Amino acid sequence: MTDPQIVLTERVQQALANAFGPEYADADPLIRPSQFADFQANVAMSLAKRLRRAPREVATEIAAQLSDFPGTVEVSGPGFLNITLDDSWIATEASQMFEDPRIGVGTTTPPQTVVIDYSAPNAAKEMHVGHLRTTIVGDSLARTMEHLGNNVIRQNHLGDWGTPFGMLIEHLLDIGEDAAVAQLEAGMGTEYYQAARAKFDGDESFKTRSRLRVTTLQSGDPETMRLWHVFMDATVRYFNKVYGMLGVTLTDADIAGESMYNPMLEQTCDDLEAAGVAVLSEGALCVFPPGFTGSDDKPLPLIIRKSDGGYGYATTDLSAVRYRVDDLKADRILYVVGADQALHFRMVFAAARQAGWLPDTVSAEHVQIGMMLGKDGRRFKTRSGESVKLMDLLDEAVERASAAISERGYDAVLQEEIAHAVGMGAVKYADLSVSHDSEYVFDFDRMLGFTGNTGPYMQYATARIRSIFRRGGYELAALRGPIKVDESAERALALHLLSFGAVVEQVAALAEPHRLCAYLFETASLFSTFYEECPVLKADAETRSYRLALCALTLRVLETGLDLLGVPVPERM
Ligand code: ARG
């Protein structure tokens, strides 16, 4: 691990132990980036009280223990330790990182089994923008955790079951299988649903047929199941088009929709009831997890079987928890789902813990996804007030990207390839670069901008480094270290690069991809400064070699990072 902050933490902890005794060996030295040095350690201030000594005195003693240190340590102000690392230390660490195929990214030991529940559109409706974010954020988390060596199990918890399927199947019979399939494959799920709904509300005999169909579907009648498959397969083919367009890693093998849990729901209820975790309340079977109360201070129920005998969303999720823990052997379960479902998940997790289905050794986390807003600050909609079709949105992103690069004189094939990468990169990066739980304004102009913390800016930064190698006639794979840091811009860039592995680990630990975006953006900015101040191809042979290696390391960090985000990187731009 080359991360300077981690290296310094260990060194200062050692110094603390030497100066004040072994019980201080794991005190947090409070290492922070500093305006006056590379880092500062603030521990002396907090320790002073405990030791009943003056902070400056404590700081001086710590500094004295840091003598064989790869840098300088100064006591400043009321008791800060200002730490400046030696250029040679930074250069050596950066050179080692350059030699390392994993560029300083470690592996989680022992590897964890991480179940990631993400995307999860509903089959009865068009996949909408809300599912865009859960898909993109979830996919980035899956890529990152996999890169760290974990066993990642993707679970696409499709909304593919429930009472609406009665009318959806009857509508399929009415319009004919071929017509239905064509409509669904084209992404017209919402229109399909609305047509079925209109008949259900206006046509008594259709309503009766639909209700009957729900019963035959529940009973597993083979012909009804066949029709359900026709409907679902066509719908999934459309979802797959969207995933393909986005470059998302979900496949059919990751589908574990609500229907999959249907055979388990009865058992789930029975077991909860037998264990005394669920009780009958006004005819419904409910769990009252401790600590949840409604506005009237009454305990809040999680309904698992309605009074009419029907099961619901919570019953499915409780069955899913059990399956993920017992069968998939999850160490960690991430639910990348809209923030508006926060209460649902808190109650499901609490109920599952109560039932003993979710042991303390398994962490269940709701990665809350904030709502997507239009430029007007309201829920994102079309002008006519309908929700926006995802595919239309993605097509528009590519069209706009194509227009933005149209004057660069690429041939048609390259133009299309780059436009696709820039369009998708812009949409995905915009989703990832703000913290996942904050609301987020969908704005094409901003996300497609070539300046600021945007996808196109990041892609351009990598293309620019590649162009240096191209112009100089260098093969990336043939470049050799070491790296040296003589100029301050070189030093700042190299020092920043050393944290890459730690940032990736932090993204996985906190499930926060925006931290990687921020880090990569800073990388690109530091590279810009370096490139302005330090000539590469025009430098003398020795300096050129150091600088080319630094360029190559920067490129690898940017490309690896963007890959973990799922943002495509065109070779040229
Ligand atoms: N289909 C749901 C929706 O669109 C999301 C499912 C999330 N996952 C889960 N296990 N509940 O809101």
Boltz pocket constraint, residues with backbone or C-beta under 6 A from the ligand:
constraints:
  - pocket:
      binder: B
      contacts: [[A, 117], [A, 119], [A, 120], [A, 121], [A, 122], [A, 157], [A, 158], [A, 159], [A, 313], [A, 317], [A, 320], [A, 335], [A, 336], [A, 337]]
      max_distance: 6.0
